């Protein structure tokens, strides 16, 4: 984890490994891991580009936005926490407290931002997409899966919490 995250949660122990944005490191089995900064309301959040041999995994969760572009990604694991329309409907109906909206929008990735990310990606090497960290109240698994699969032509999986 990042130093900021470790400090925020008072993490200690012999297994703790502090990593820094854009400083690549190798883990057991020859996996190369390149952390990079993402936008979230936590202390020093990171996304990860993980690769070995022909595989390149982009892991993005607990973020609202990623400003980087990626090439050659074979597997995408990305947060698709909410849909703006569903969130608005849930606020209107009283299911979601309006005070929660700002934090949700500022700290979680919407399906609309996932599609924006895909617009910037070269997904010619992409083999599959895993949508993760979906909100129980403010998402729609089937809609998200259909939207992303329709745009990319790639298999899409929903990873339940």
C-alpha atoms as an extended CHARMM CRD file, in Angstrom:
* protein
*
       161  EXT
         1         1  UNK       CA              0.0000000000        0.0000000000        0.0000000000  PROA      1               0.0000000000
         2         2  UNK       CA              1.0540000000        3.6250000000       -0.2930000000  PROA      2               0.0000000000
         3         3  UNK       CA              2.6800000000        5.4700000000        2.5940000000  PROA      3               0.0000000000
         4         4  UNK       CA             -0.3700000000        7.7280000000        2.8600000000  PROA      4               0.0000000000
         5         5  UNK       CA             -2.7410000000        4.7860000000        3.1700000000  PROA      5               0.0000000000
         6         6  UNK       CA             -0.4790000000        3.0420000000        5.6930000000  PROA      6               0.0000000000
         7         7  UNK       CA             -0.3060000000        6.1690000000        7.8210000000  PROA      7               0.0000000000
         8         8  UNK       CA             -4.0550000000        6.8000000000        7.6280000000  PROA      8               0.0000000000
         9         9  UNK       CA             -4.9260000000        3.3130000000        8.8660000000  PROA      9               0.0000000000
        10        10  UNK       CA             -1.8900000000        2.9460000000       11.1750000000  PROA      10              0.0000000000
        11        11  UNK       CA             -0.7110000000       -0.1470000000        9.2900000000  PROA      11              0.0000000000
        12        12  UNK       CA              2.3340000000       -1.9230000000       10.6770000000  PROA      12              0.0000000000
        13        13  UNK       CA              3.8850000000       -5.3480000000       10.5460000000  PROA      13              0.0000000000
        14        14  UNK       CA              6.5250000000       -7.3580000000        8.7910000000  PROA      14              0.0000000000
        15        15  UNK       CA              4.2660000000       -8.0280000000        5.7820000000  PROA      15              0.0000000000
        16        16  UNK       CA              3.6820000000       -4.3250000000        5.1300000000  PROA      16              0.0000000000
        17        17  UNK       CA              5.2360000000       -3.2110000000        1.8610000000  PROA      17              0.0000000000
        18        18  UNK       CA              5.0680000000        0.4930000000        1.0370000000  PROA      18              0.0000000000
        19        19  UNK       CA              4.8630000000        1.2870000000       -2.6700000000  PROA      19              0.0000000000
        20        20  UNK       CA              4.9800000000        4.5750000000       -4.5450000000  PROA      20              0.0000000000
        21        21  UNK       CA              3.1320000000        5.8230000000       -7.5690000000  PROA      21              0.0000000000
        22        22  UNK       CA              4.9520000000        5.0790000000      -10.8200000000  PROA      22              0.0000000000
        23        23  UNK       CA              7.6710000000        3.0120000000       -9.1060000000  PROA      23              0.0000000000
        24        24  UNK       CA              7.4930000000       -0.4650000000      -10.5650000000  PROA      24              0.0000000000
        25        25  UNK       CA              8.3460000000       -3.5150000000       -8.4680000000  PROA      25              0.0000000000
        26        26  UNK       CA              8.3440000000       -7.2910000000       -8.9180000000  PROA      26              0.0000000000
        27        27  UNK       CA              6.4850000000       -9.8270000000       -6.8070000000  PROA      27              0.0000000000
        28        28  UNK       CA              6.7930000000      -13.5940000000       -6.4660000000  PROA      28              0.0000000000
        29        29  UNK       CA              6.6210000000      -15.4020000000       -9.7690000000  PROA      29              0.0000000000
        30        30  UNK       CA              7.9890000000      -12.5100000000      -11.8070000000  PROA      30              0.0000000000
        31        31  UNK       CA              4.8450000000      -10.3880000000      -11.8200000000  PROA      31              0.0000000000
        32        32  UNK       CA              5.6900000000       -6.7490000000      -12.5200000000  PROA      32              0.0000000000
        33        33  UNK       CA              3.4930000000       -4.2540000000      -10.6570000000  PROA      33              0.0000000000
        34        34  UNK       CA              3.3350000000       -0.5800000000      -11.5490000000  PROA      34              0.0000000000
        35        35  UNK       CA              1.2650000000        1.4980000000       -9.1020000000  PROA      35              0.0000000000
        36        36  UNK       CA             -0.1310000000        4.8460000000      -10.2380000000  PROA      36              0.0000000000
        37        37  UNK       CA             -2.1410000000        7.5460000000       -8.5220000000  PROA      37              0.0000000000
        38        38  UNK       CA             -5.9210000000        7.7010000000       -8.9020000000  PROA      38              0.0000000000
        39        39  UNK       CA             -8.5630000000       10.1670000000       -7.7460000000  PROA      39              0.0000000000
        40        40  UNK       CA            -10.4000000000        9.0900000000       -4.5690000000  PROA      40              0.0000000000
        41        41  UNK       CA            -11.2200000000       10.5600000000       -1.1490000000  PROA      41              0.0000000000
        42        42  UNK       CA             -8.6550000000        8.3690000000        0.6390000000  PROA      42              0.0000000000
        43        43  UNK       CA             -5.0390000000        9.0380000000        1.5190000000  PROA      43              0.0000000000
        44        44  UNK       CA             -2.7760000000        8.3940000000       -1.4620000000  PROA      44              0.0000000000
        45        45  UNK       CA             -4.9400000000        5.8770000000       -3.3850000000  PROA      45              0.0000000000
        46        46  UNK       CA             -3.3850000000        3.7710000000       -6.1240000000  PROA      46              0.0000000000
        47        47  UNK       CA             -4.3770000000        1.7690000000       -9.1690000000  PROA      47              0.0000000000
        48        48  UNK       CA             -2.1730000000       -1.0230000000      -10.4890000000  PROA      48              0.0000000000
        49        49  UNK       CA             -0.9130000000       -2.2420000000      -13.8390000000  PROA      49              0.0000000000
        50        50  UNK       CA              0.1810000000       -5.8500000000      -13.2860000000  PROA      50              0.0000000000
        51        51  UNK       CA              1.9700000000       -7.8650000000      -15.9540000000  PROA      51              0.0000000000
        52        52  UNK       CA              3.6910000000      -11.1520000000      -16.6100000000  PROA      52              0.0000000000
        53        53  UNK       CA              4.5310000000      -12.6770000000      -19.9730000000  PROA      53              0.0000000000
        54        54  UNK       CA              1.7120000000      -11.8940000000      -22.4070000000  PROA      54              0.0000000000
        55        55  UNK       CA             -0.7020000000      -10.7480000000      -19.6860000000  PROA      55              0.0000000000
        56        56  UNK       CA             -1.2870000000       -7.1690000000      -18.6310000000  PROA      56              0.0000000000
        57        57  UNK       CA             -3.9510000000       -6.5990000000      -15.9740000000  PROA      57              0.0000000000
        58        58  UNK       CA             -5.2890000000       -3.1400000000      -15.2060000000  PROA      58              0.0000000000
        59        59  UNK       CA             -6.7980000000       -3.0170000000      -11.6950000000  PROA      59              0.0000000000
        60        60  UNK       CA             -8.8510000000        0.0710000000      -10.8530000000  PROA      60              0.0000000000
        61        61  UNK       CA            -11.0370000000        0.2490000000       -7.7670000000  PROA      61              0.0000000000
        62        62  UNK       CA            -11.8240000000        2.7670000000       -5.0650000000  PROA      62              0.0000000000
        63        63  UNK       CA            -11.4470000000        5.6960000000       -7.4080000000  PROA      63              0.0000000000
        64        64  UNK       CA            -13.6280000000        8.2160000000       -9.1420000000  PROA      64              0.0000000000
        65        65  UNK       CA            -11.3820000000        8.8690000000      -12.1000000000  PROA      65              0.0000000000
        66        66  UNK       CA             -8.1710000000        7.7120000000      -13.7490000000  PROA      66              0.0000000000
        67        67  UNK       CA             -6.2950000000       10.2120000000      -15.9020000000  PROA      67              0.0000000000
        68        68  UNK       CA             -3.8830000000        7.7650000000      -17.5350000000  PROA      68              0.0000000000
        69        69  UNK       CA             -4.1790000000        5.9440000000      -20.8620000000  PROA      69              0.0000000000
        70        70  UNK       CA             -3.1690000000        2.3060000000      -21.1500000000  PROA      70              0.0000000000
        71        71  UNK       CA             -2.0830000000        0.1660000000      -24.1060000000  PROA      71              0.0000000000
        72        72  UNK       CA             -1.8480000000       -3.5850000000      -24.4280000000  PROA      72              0.0000000000
        73        73  UNK       CA             -4.1610000000       -4.3760000000      -21.5140000000  PROA      73              0.0000000000
        74        74  UNK       CA             -5.3760000000       -7.9880000000      -21.6950000000  PROA      74              0.0000000000
        75        75  UNK       CA             -7.5810000000       -8.0080000000      -18.5850000000  PROA      75              0.0000000000
        76        76  UNK       CA             -9.4320000000       -5.0610000000      -17.0860000000  PROA      76              0.0000000000
        77        77  UNK       CA            -10.7680000000       -5.0760000000      -13.5330000000  PROA      77              0.0000000000
        78        78  UNK       CA            -12.5650000000       -1.7860000000      -13.0110000000  PROA      78              0.0000000000
        79        79  UNK       CA            -14.9390000000       -0.2980000000      -10.4800000000  PROA      79              0.0000000000
        80        80  UNK       CA            -18.3780000000        0.4570000000      -11.9130000000  PROA      80              0.0000000000
        81        81  UNK       CA            -19.9910000000        1.6080000000       -8.6890000000  PROA      81              0.0000000000
        82        82  UNK       CA            -23.0690000000        3.5140000000       -9.7950000000  PROA      82              0.0000000000
        83        83  UNK       CA            -25.1220000000        4.9860000000      -12.6090000000  PROA      83              0.0000000000
        84        84  UNK       CA            -25.9310000000        8.6990000000      -12.4510000000  PROA      84              0.0000000000
        85        85  UNK       CA            -29.5420000000        8.0810000000      -13.5300000000  PROA      85              0.0000000000
        86        86  UNK       CA            -30.1360000000        5.3220000000      -10.9750000000  PROA      86              0.0000000000
        87        87  UNK       CA            -28.5430000000        7.4150000000       -8.2230000000  PROA      87              0.0000000000
        88        88  UNK       CA            -30.7750000000       10.3890000000       -9.1160000000  PROA      88              0.0000000000
        89        89  UNK       CA            -33.8750000000        8.1740000000       -9.1070000000  PROA      89              0.0000000000
        90        90  UNK       CA            -32.8930000000        6.7090000000       -5.7230000000  PROA      90              0.0000000000
        91        91  UNK       CA            -32.3930000000       10.1700000000       -4.2500000000  PROA      91              0.0000000000
        92        92  UNK       CA            -35.7300000000       11.3260000000       -5.6820000000  PROA      92              0.0000000000
        93        93  UNK       CA            -37.5470000000        8.3120000000       -4.2230000000  PROA      93              0.0000000000
        94        94  UNK       CA            -35.9000000000        8.7120000000       -0.8100000000  PROA      94              0.0000000000
        95        95  UNK       CA            -33.9650000000        5.4390000000       -1.0360000000  PROA      95              0.0000000000
        96        96  UNK       CA            -30.6410000000        7.3160000000       -0.9020000000  PROA      96              0.0000000000
        97        97  UNK       CA            -29.9690000000       10.3210000000        1.3150000000  PROA      97              0.0000000000
        98        98  UNK       CA            -29.1500000000       13.3480000000       -0.8970000000  PROA      98              0.0000000000
        99        99  UNK       CA            -26.1870000000       14.1320000000        1.3790000000  PROA      99              0.0000000000
       100       100  UNK       CA            -24.4740000000       10.9230000000        0.1580000000  PROA      100             0.0000000000
       101       101  UNK       CA            -24.4730000000       12.0450000000       -3.4870000000  PROA      101             0.0000000000
       102       102  UNK       CA            -21.3650000000       14.2460000000       -3.3570000000  PROA      102             0.0000000000
       103       103  UNK       CA            -19.2110000000       11.5710000000       -1.7120000000  PROA      103             0.0000000000
       104       104  UNK       CA            -20.4400000000        8.9050000000       -4.1350000000  PROA      104             0.0000000000
       105       105  UNK       CA            -19.7390000000       11.0440000000       -7.1850000000  PROA      105             0.0000000000
       106       106  UNK       CA            -16.4020000000       12.3660000000       -5.8730000000  PROA      106             0.0000000000
       107       107  UNK       CA            -15.0100000000        9.0330000000       -4.6920000000  PROA      107             0.0000000000
       108       108  UNK       CA            -16.4990000000        6.2360000000       -6.8050000000  PROA      108             0.0000000000
       109       109  UNK       CA            -16.3710000000        5.4470000000      -10.5040000000  PROA      109             0.0000000000
       110       110  UNK       CA            -19.6590000000        5.5860000000      -12.3580000000  PROA      110             0.0000000000
       111       111  UNK       CA            -20.4800000000        3.3840000000      -15.3160000000  PROA      111             0.0000000000
       112       112  UNK       CA            -20.3500000000        6.5650000000      -17.4170000000  PROA      112             0.0000000000
       113       113  UNK       CA            -16.7080000000        7.1070000000      -16.3630000000  PROA      113             0.0000000000
       114       114  UNK       CA            -15.9300000000        3.4640000000      -17.1520000000  PROA      114             0.0000000000
       115       115  UNK       CA            -17.1710000000        4.0400000000      -20.6950000000  PROA      115             0.0000000000
       116       116  UNK       CA            -15.0860000000        7.2500000000      -20.8880000000  PROA      116             0.0000000000
       117       117  UNK       CA            -12.0340000000        5.2370000000      -19.8040000000  PROA      117             0.0000000000
       118       118  UNK       CA            -12.7670000000        2.6470000000      -22.4980000000  PROA      118             0.0000000000
       119       119  UNK       CA            -13.0240000000        5.4130000000      -25.1260000000  PROA      119             0.0000000000
       120       120  UNK       CA             -9.3910000000        6.3070000000      -24.3340000000  PROA      120             0.0000000000
       121       121  UNK       CA             -8.1220000000        2.7280000000      -24.3240000000  PROA      121             0.0000000000
       122       122  UNK       CA             -6.7450000000        0.6220000000      -27.1160000000  PROA      122             0.0000000000
       123       123  UNK       CA             -8.6010000000       -2.5920000000      -26.3650000000  PROA      123             0.0000000000
       124       124  UNK       CA             -7.3190000000       -4.6210000000      -29.3180000000  PROA      124             0.0000000000
       125       125  UNK       CA             -5.4230000000       -6.8870000000      -26.8520000000  PROA      125             0.0000000000
       126       126  UNK       CA             -8.2370000000       -6.9110000000      -24.3030000000  PROA      126             0.0000000000
       127       127  UNK       CA             -9.5330000000      -10.4170000000      -23.5860000000  PROA      127             0.0000000000
       128       128  UNK       CA            -12.0560000000       -9.7590000000      -20.8150000000  PROA      128             0.0000000000
       129       129  UNK       CA            -13.4570000000       -7.1410000000      -18.4870000000  PROA      129             0.0000000000
       130       130  UNK       CA            -14.4390000000       -7.5740000000      -14.8550000000  PROA      130             0.0000000000
       131       131  UNK       CA            -16.7430000000       -4.9260000000      -13.3970000000  PROA      131             0.0000000000
       132       132  UNK       CA            -16.1190000000       -4.6950000000       -9.6550000000  PROA      132             0.0000000000
       133       133  UNK       CA            -17.2700000000       -2.7430000000       -6.5870000000  PROA      133             0.0000000000
       134       134  UNK       CA            -20.8470000000       -2.2020000000       -7.8210000000  PROA      134             0.0000000000
       135       135  UNK       CA            -23.1840000000       -0.3810000000       -5.4650000000  PROA      135             0.0000000000
       136       136  UNK       CA            -26.0150000000       -2.5520000000       -4.2260000000  PROA      136             0.0000000000
       137       137  UNK       CA            -28.5150000000        0.3050000000       -4.5580000000  PROA      137             0.0000000000
       138       138  UNK       CA            -27.1570000000        2.4730000000       -7.3660000000  PROA      138             0.0000000000
       139       139  UNK       CA            -26.1060000000        0.0080000000      -10.0500000000  PROA      139             0.0000000000
       140       140  UNK       CA            -27.6760000000       -2.4550000000      -12.4740000000  PROA      140             0.0000000000
       141       141  UNK       CA            -25.4950000000       -5.4900000000      -13.2130000000  PROA      141             0.0000000000
       142       142  UNK       CA            -27.2370000000       -6.5050000000      -16.4230000000  PROA      142             0.0000000000
       143       143  UNK       CA            -27.3580000000       -2.9560000000      -17.8000000000  PROA      143             0.0000000000
       144       144  UNK       CA            -23.6680000000       -2.3780000000      -17.0110000000  PROA      144             0.0000000000
       145       145  UNK       CA            -22.6360000000       -5.7110000000      -18.5250000000  PROA      145             0.0000000000
       146       146  UNK       CA            -24.6750000000       -5.1180000000      -21.6820000000  PROA      146             0.0000000000
       147       147  UNK       CA            -23.3660000000       -1.5660000000      -22.0920000000  PROA      147             0.0000000000
       148       148  UNK       CA            -19.6800000000       -2.4860000000      -21.7260000000  PROA      148             0.0000000000
       149       149  UNK       CA            -19.9050000000       -5.6990000000      -23.7860000000  PROA      149             0.0000000000
       150       150  UNK       CA            -21.8120000000       -3.8610000000      -26.5080000000  PROA      150             0.0000000000
       151       151  UNK       CA            -19.1720000000       -1.1540000000      -26.7130000000  PROA      151             0.0000000000
       152       152  UNK       CA            -16.0890000000       -3.3870000000      -26.5620000000  PROA      152             0.0000000000
       153       153  UNK       CA            -17.2820000000       -6.6840000000      -28.0200000000  PROA      153             0.0000000000
       154       154  UNK       CA            -15.4140000000       -8.3890000000      -25.1680000000  PROA      154             0.0000000000
       155       155  UNK       CA            -16.6890000000      -10.8030000000      -22.4760000000  PROA      155             0.0000000000
       156       156  UNK       CA            -17.7720000000       -8.9020000000      -19.3580000000  PROA      156             0.0000000000
       157       157  UNK       CA            -18.0770000000      -10.4070000000      -15.8940000000  PROA      157             0.0000000000
       158       158  UNK       CA            -19.6360000000       -8.9420000000      -12.7870000000  PROA      158             0.0000000000
       159       159  UNK       CA            -17.6640000000       -9.5980000000       -9.6060000000  PROA      159             0.0000000000
       160       160  UNK       CA            -20.0110000000       -9.5320000000       -6.6570000000  PROA      160             0.0000000000
       161       161  UNK       CA            -18.6670000000       -8.3800000000       -3.3110000000  PROA      161             0.0000000000
